[in-house]
Every structure is written in structure tokens, then in C-alpha cells.
Amino acid sequence: MVKIKPQPGIMKIDLYEGGASQLSGQDQVVKLSSNENPFGPSPKAVEAYSISGKALHRYPSTSHGHLREAISIIFDLPKENIICGVGSDEIISLLCQTFSGQGDEVIYTEHGFAMYKISALAASAHPVVVKEKNRTADIKNIIEKCSEKTKLIFIANPNNPTGTMINYNEIQELAAKIPEQTLLVLDGAYAEYVDDYDGGLQLAKNSNNVFVTRTFSKIYGLGGMRVGWGFGSKSVIDALQRVRGPFNLSVPALAVAEAAIKDQDYVKKCKEENNATRDWFISSLRKSGLACDNSFTNFVLPRFKNQSQAELCDQYLQSKGFIVRRVDGYNLPDSLRITVGNRKTCERLINIIDEFLVG
Ligand SMILES: Cc1ncc(COP(=O)(O)O)c(C=O)c1O
């Protein structure tokens, strides 16, 4: 009999499936499966990377002082309320580990990002899924599912893989109505793509029960560096810092993220390019006869007639060297999630999708 057993919940975890990056038999592929920035990182971040190579024998800073300082200046936040992690994935995991355990509930929504469930189970907490309305989080449904066991609520705003979002008034209402032992986590992985939206930072500044996570993997084009950060009340940050590994971020990761966040002109340029191409892409998909919600992110989610048509279109795109993302695991089997590439890539994609549809 096996006596060495993992903690409760661990064996219920379905392994996270990242976006594919290769197609067998093809050496030239266009990867549109992981919501990466097609323009890559700021040249200033690349330069910082090469300079950091001279200090690889040194341990990195445990306090992340320079990076937190840079974040605090850009977003006008107190530095001591910021924590940095190995991608926002690590912040999500630290939140679950620190604030939930066996017997506790962690809420996320029907088409919510996969790491919420994985991290809740890894902490032996019970994941609770809440129904969405038209592929959008519904605060009424969330409030109804709250109980004295609810410790965390995760909402990606905008959400992956739907690209939809709820407005500031709804977020505020939710924060005001959740139980007093519950922390509302607003995942702002795509917040930079939204006009006049701070990802909930202002609300988190003024409320002890709201926490915001952010990433360098999307608009900053640094998925390969693995850096994210979180912002919340002093007491939440104080607890998270005790659980975080002291050297979680490497010397290059810290240097590159600091250079990237200081280059807000580059972020602005990427946002403008992405949003213009995305909106053109969505209207072209609609003209081709596919339903598609407005997206507030750097990806789109066209819906096909049914699962079989989505599968066949995916195969057709693969035969032409394009890798997009199936989202069956998100309970969206009739859809494909496609990262917005540069304008030329999106024009080619539309032509291929049209070819497929007229078949
Ligand atoms: C909504 C959302 N949150 C968090 C993440 C995790 O990002 P990272 O760990 O690269 O910061 C992703 C990545 O796809 C995401 O889509």
C-alpha cells in the first residue's frame, strides 16, 4: 500500500496545457496560441538583459527594491504594498497558499483562467465555479455563491480566454458585498490594453479586501522572463512576503522588468497597434460570418457553428502553419482563441479562415 501521499486536492489537478509552439513537419510556424506580444519586448529591456549577464554570479535582490520602486512611480502606488513574483502565476499561487486551505472555498467564474482552479487545489482548498452570462463574469451569481467558507474570489478583468470584462461600478459593488473574510483578486494580465482602466489599482488602494495582480508577459512582451506583481493592503502583502521564496526572481528578470516598465512609450505604441488591428480583425471575422464578442485584450475568440467546425478550422489553420488555441478545457468547444498578431499576419489569417469557410 502506498503510504506516501500528496496533500488533498493535488491529484485532482489537471495539468496546465500551454499554447503549442510547434507543428510536426513544419519549421515555419506563426504562433498565436499564448497571447504573446508580436512586437516582442522594448529594446531597452533587451539591452538590460545583456548588461545583466555580467552579474550572473551574484544572487539577486531579495527585496526587489528597484523593480518595486519603478512600479510604484509608474502607477503612483506605495512601494511597500507591492510584491513581485515569477509571473502573475506565482502571485496567484501564493494567494491560494497563504489565504486558503482544506475546508475553504475559492471562487472563479465559468470561463475563468485555468490557474485559479489549479492553485486552489494545490492549496487543498475547494474550487467553486460560478456561471457567467454571455461569456462575461456576473457579479450577482458570484455574490450568491459566497459563503462563510469563501476565502478568495478570482476575476480576470478582462478575462482570458473570453476577452470580455465587467465595469468599475460592478467591481466596486462586488467588493462591497462579499463576506468580510473574503479577498477579491482582480487579475489585470490584460489591463494595459483597456482605455481608461487601471486594473482596479485605485480600488485596491482604498479597500483592504481587494488585491490586484499584473504581469510582464503580455503587453511588455516578456513571457519568457517570468515576472509579475501584485498590489494589496499592507497586511495581505506582509503575509504573502513570508511565503514567497527569497530569491524567486533572477538577476536578469529583475533588470529586464525594471527597464521594460520604465519604457511606457513602448507600451503605448504596442497598445495602439494591437487595439487597431484587433478591432479590424473582429469586424473582418464578423463579415466572414463568425460570431465574436468585443475583446478588451490582445486576443479574439471567434465562435463557430459547432465544435466540429472549430476543430476543422483549427486543423486547416495548422496545415497553413498557424497555431491558435482550442478552448474546450474552458468549456468553449465551439470557439478558437487567436492572439492578435501584426496587421499582415491577421490579414493572412482572415484569408485562410475565409478559404476554410467557403470550403
Ligand atoms: C488572465 C491571466 N492571468 C494570469 C496569467 C499568467 O501570466 P504570467 O504567469 O505569465 O504572468 C495569464 C497568462 O496567460 C492570464 O491569461
The ligand as an ORCA input file, in Angstrom:
! r2SCAN-3c Opt
* xyz 0 1
  C      -5.757     36.037    -17.074
  C      -4.356     35.609    -16.878
  N      -3.815     35.721    -15.665
  C      -2.555     35.344    -15.421
  C      -1.771     34.813    -16.417
  C      -0.410     34.352    -16.055
  O       0.561     35.112    -16.605
  P       2.064     35.084    -16.139
  O       2.246     33.996    -15.125
  O       2.845     34.835    -17.369
  O       2.288     36.434    -15.530
  C      -2.280     34.670    -17.702
  C      -1.481     34.073    -18.773
  O      -1.926     33.722    -19.824
  C      -3.613     35.083    -17.938
  O      -4.172     34.971    -19.148
*
